[in-house]
Amino acid sequence: MKLEFIPLFWTVFLLLGVVLPMLRADSPPPRLWLVGDSTVRVGTPGQRGWGEEISRYFDPAAIEVDNRAIGGRSSRTFRTEGRWAAIMEELRPGDVVLIQFGHNDGGPINDDSRARGTLPGTGDETEAIDNLLTGQPEVVHTYGWYLRHYIREAKATGAVPVICSPVPRKIWENGRIARDRYAGWARAVAMEEGALFLDLNDRIGRRYEALGTEAVEAFFADERTHTNEAGARFNAEAVVLGLLDLQPNPVAGTLSKAGQALQ
């Protein structure tokens, strides 16, 4: 029978009950992209970033974790090396992008070793350099400028950017974990751009303080920056719980049994 002779009721039934479920079944799940430095993913034996432990808390049928973080990168060099452009080619509406930089942004702006630093703050200041590492001219921007462009470009694809302040280093000051100035800049940019903000610097700092110095010491694989597997998992749990506290919750309905057990 030709479709035009099928009664309206049955046409709607076929569309809603058969065709649309088939289309949904063929569609891949959204992705949870992780963009950041070695505190998110690290290649050194014995060290682990929180991004390497977080997938256990999500149902892969509901959301796919794609950890593109790489050690040594800043908000600047993750872009200049083309890593962000590669992600942009794959971003789809409904994807969620966690963006965490700051640990390496305070390095030298121009040297022949890493040349990864950014200008401090969130403004539009620039510095033109002849990059000693790449041999190319470059205009360096502020930390906030780079974050702002991550947000705008992710939003343009229909993805949901979540700016994360950098996880805290193991630096104790009068019984408290030292907070990072990059956390304040990250918050300011997220608020200005209407993006979700996850304050890992303070959230994990408070969790460390509740445990005390001896317990936190066991989480680290080096003097103050890189965690071991236990520390990475502890931080990954903080990330998941932080995401669940956001309004709107960008990962609603995507948790695995392990993720649901955290609530």
C-alpha positions as CSV (number, residue, x, y, z in Angstrom):
1,M,0.0,0.0,0.0
2,K,1.3,3.4,-0.9
3,L,2.1,5.7,2.1
4,E,-0.4,8.3,1.1
5,F,-3.3,5.8,1.5
6,I,-2.2,4.8,5.1
7,P,-4.5,6.5,7.6
8,L,-3.0,9.3,9.5
9,F,-3.0,7.4,12.8
10,W,-0.9,4.6,11.4
11,T,1.5,7.1,9.7
12,V,2.2,8.7,13.1
13,F,2.5,5.3,14.7
14,L,5.1,4.1,12.2
15,L,7.1,7.4,12.6
16,L,7.1,7.4,16.4
17,G,7.1,3.7,17.1
18,V,9.4,2.4,14.3
19,V,11.3,5.0,12.3
20,L,12.5,7.3,15.1
21,P,13.7,4.5,17.4
22,M,15.6,3.1,14.5
23,L,17.3,6.4,13.8
24,R,18.2,6.8,17.5
25,A,19.6,3.3,17.7
26,D,21.9,4.1,14.7
27,S,23.1,7.4,16.2
28,P,26.3,7.2,18.3
29,P,26.2,8.5,21.9
30,P,27.4,12.0,22.6
31,R,31.0,12.3,23.7
32,L,32.5,13.7,26.9
33,W,35.7,15.4,25.7
34,L,38.6,16.0,28.1
35,V,40.9,18.9,27.2
36,G,43.8,19.7,29.4
37,D,47.3,19.0,30.6
38,S,49.1,16.2,32.5
39,T,46.9,16.5,35.5
40,V,44.1,15.2,33.2
41,R,46.3,12.7,31.3
42,V,50.0,11.9,31.9
43,G,52.3,9.5,30.1
44,T,54.8,9.1,32.9
45,P,54.8,5.6,34.6
46,G,53.4,5.7,38.1
47,Q,51.5,8.9,37.5
48,R,47.8,9.2,36.5
49,G,45.6,12.1,35.6
50,W,41.9,12.3,36.7
51,G,40.8,11.9,33.1
52,E,42.4,8.5,33.0
53,E,40.1,7.3,35.8
54,I,36.8,9.0,35.0
55,S,35.4,6.7,32.3
56,R,34.5,4.1,34.9
57,Y,31.8,6.5,36.2
58,F,30.0,6.8,32.9
59,D,27.9,4.4,30.9
60,P,29.6,4.0,27.5
61,A,26.2,3.4,25.8
62,A,25.0,6.8,27.1
63,I,28.2,8.9,26.6
64,E,31.7,8.2,25.3
65,V,34.7,9.6,27.2
66,D,37.3,10.9,24.8
67,N,40.4,12.1,26.7
68,R,42.5,14.3,24.4
69,A,44.5,16.0,27.3
70,I,48.3,15.8,26.9
71,G,51.1,16.6,29.3
72,G,53.0,19.9,29.1
73,R,50.3,21.9,27.3
74,S,48.8,25.2,28.2
75,S,45.7,26.9,27.0
76,R,47.8,28.4,24.3
77,T,49.9,25.4,23.0
78,F,46.9,23.0,22.9
79,R,45.6,25.4,20.3
80,T,48.8,26.3,18.4
81,E,49.7,22.6,18.0
82,G,46.4,22.0,16.2
83,R,44.9,19.7,18.9
84,W,41.8,21.9,19.5
85,A,41.2,22.2,15.7
86,A,41.2,18.4,15.5
87,I,38.6,18.1,18.2
88,M,36.5,20.9,16.5
89,E,36.3,18.7,13.4
90,E,34.5,16.0,15.4
91,L,32.4,18.0,17.9
92,R,28.7,17.4,17.6
93,P,25.6,19.0,19.2
94,G,25.1,17.5,22.6
95,D,28.8,16.7,23.2
96,V,30.2,18.0,26.5
97,V,33.7,19.4,26.6
98,L,35.6,19.7,29.9
99,I,38.5,22.3,29.6
100,Q,41.1,22.5,32.3
101,F,44.3,24.5,31.9
102,G,46.5,26.7,34.1
103,H,49.3,24.5,35.4
104,N,51.6,25.4,32.5
105,D,50.3,28.8,31.5
106,G,52.6,30.5,33.9
107,G,55.7,29.3,32.1
108,P,58.0,31.4,29.8
109,I,56.2,33.0,26.8
110,N,59.2,32.6,24.6
111,D,62.1,30.2,24.9
112,D,63.7,27.3,23.0
113,S,62.4,24.7,25.3
114,R,58.6,24.9,25.6
115,A,57.4,28.4,24.9
116,R,54.0,27.7,26.4
117,G,53.2,30.6,28.7
118,T,50.3,32.9,28.4
119,L,49.8,36.5,29.5
120,P,48.2,36.8,32.9
121,G,44.6,37.7,33.4
122,T,41.5,37.7,31.2
123,G,41.9,40.8,29.0
124,D,42.8,41.5,25.4
125,E,46.4,42.3,25.9
126,T,48.8,40.7,23.4
127,E,52.5,40.2,22.9
128,A,54.0,39.6,19.5
129,I,57.0,37.3,19.5
130,D,59.3,35.4,17.1
131,N,58.8,32.0,18.7
132,L,62.3,30.5,19.5
133,L,60.9,27.0,19.6
134,T,58.9,27.0,16.4
135,G,60.8,29.6,14.5
136,Q,57.5,31.3,13.6
137,P,56.0,34.7,14.5
138,E,53.2,34.4,17.0
139,V,50.8,36.7,18.8
140,V,50.4,35.5,22.4
141,H,47.2,36.3,24.3
142,T,46.0,36.2,27.9
143,Y,45.0,33.0,29.6
144,G,41.4,34.3,29.6
145,W,41.5,35.0,25.9
146,Y,42.3,31.4,25.1
147,L,39.6,30.1,27.4
148,R,37.1,32.5,25.9
149,H,37.7,31.2,22.4
150,Y,37.4,27.6,23.5
151,I,34.0,28.4,24.9
152,R,32.8,30.3,21.9
153,E,34.0,27.8,19.4
154,A,32.5,24.8,21.3
155,K,29.2,26.5,21.6
156,A,29.1,27.3,17.9
157,T,29.0,23.5,17.2
158,G,26.2,22.9,19.7
159,A,28.5,21.3,22.2
160,V,28.4,22.2,25.9
161,P,31.7,23.6,27.2
162,V,32.5,23.3,30.9
163,I,35.4,25.4,32.2
164,C,37.3,23.7,35.0
165,S,39.7,25.5,37.3
166,P,43.0,23.6,37.6
167,V,43.2,20.9,40.2
168,P,45.2,22.1,43.2
169,R,48.9,21.3,43.7
170,K,49.9,19.7,47.0
171,I,51.0,23.0,48.6
172,W,50.0,23.4,52.2
173,E,49.8,26.9,53.8
174,N,48.8,27.1,57.4
175,G,46.9,23.8,57.2
176,R,45.1,24.7,54.0
177,I,45.8,23.8,50.4
178,A,47.0,26.9,48.4
179,R,44.5,28.2,45.9
180,D,45.6,29.1,42.4
181,R,45.1,32.5,40.8
182,Y,44.2,30.8,37.5
183,A,41.0,29.5,39.2
184,G,39.7,33.1,39.6
185,W,40.5,33.9,36.0
186,A,38.8,30.7,34.8
187,R,35.7,31.6,36.8
188,A,35.6,35.1,35.5
189,V,35.7,34.0,31.9
190,A,33.1,31.3,32.4
191,M,30.7,33.8,34.0
192,E,31.3,36.4,31.3
193,E,30.6,33.9,28.5
194,G,27.7,32.2,30.2
195,A,29.5,28.8,30.3
196,L,29.3,26.2,33.0
197,F,32.1,26.4,35.6
198,L,33.5,23.6,37.7
199,D,35.8,24.9,40.4
200,L,38.1,21.9,40.9
201,N,40.7,24.1,42.5
202,D,38.5,24.8,45.5
203,R,36.4,21.6,45.4
204,I,39.4,19.3,45.6
205,G,41.3,21.6,47.8
206,R,38.5,21.3,50.4
207,R,38.4,17.6,50.0
208,Y,42.2,17.4,50.6
209,E,41.9,19.6,53.7
210,A,39.2,17.3,55.1
211,L,41.5,14.3,54.8
212,G,44.7,16.0,56.1
213,T,48.3,16.0,55.0
214,E,49.2,12.4,55.7
215,A,46.3,11.0,53.6
216,V,46.8,13.4,50.8
217,E,50.5,12.6,50.7
218,A,49.6,9.1,49.6
219,F,47.8,10.4,46.6
220,F,50.8,11.9,44.9
221,A,53.5,10.4,42.7
222,D,55.8,13.4,42.8
223,E,56.5,16.3,45.1
224,R,53.4,18.4,44.5
225,T,51.7,18.1,41.1
226,H,51.0,14.7,39.7
227,T,48.8,12.1,41.3
228,N,49.1,8.3,41.4
229,E,46.2,6.0,40.5
230,A,44.5,6.5,43.9
231,G,44.8,10.3,43.8
232,A,43.6,10.4,40.2
233,R,40.5,8.3,41.1
234,F,39.9,10.6,44.1
235,N,40.0,13.6,41.9
236,A,37.9,11.9,39.2
237,E,35.2,11.3,41.7
238,A,35.3,15.0,42.6
239,V,34.9,15.9,38.9
240,V,31.8,13.7,38.6
241,L,30.2,15.0,41.7
242,G,31.0,18.5,40.6
243,L,29.3,17.9,37.2
244,L,26.2,16.6,39.0
245,D,26.0,19.8,41.0
246,L,25.9,22.0,37.9
247,Q,22.7,23.6,36.7
248,P,21.9,22.4,34.2
249,N,23.5,19.1,34.7
250,P,25.4,18.3,31.4
251,V,25.8,14.6,32.1
252,A,22.3,13.8,33.3
253,G,21.3,10.2,32.7
254,T,24.8,9.0,31.6
255,L,26.3,7.6,34.8
256,S,27.3,4.0,35.2
257,K,26.5,2.0,38.3
258,A,29.9,3.2,39.8
259,G,28.9,6.8,39.0
260,Q,25.5,6.4,40.5
261,A,27.0,5.0,43.7
262,L,28.9,8.3,44.2
263,Q,25.6,10.2,44.8
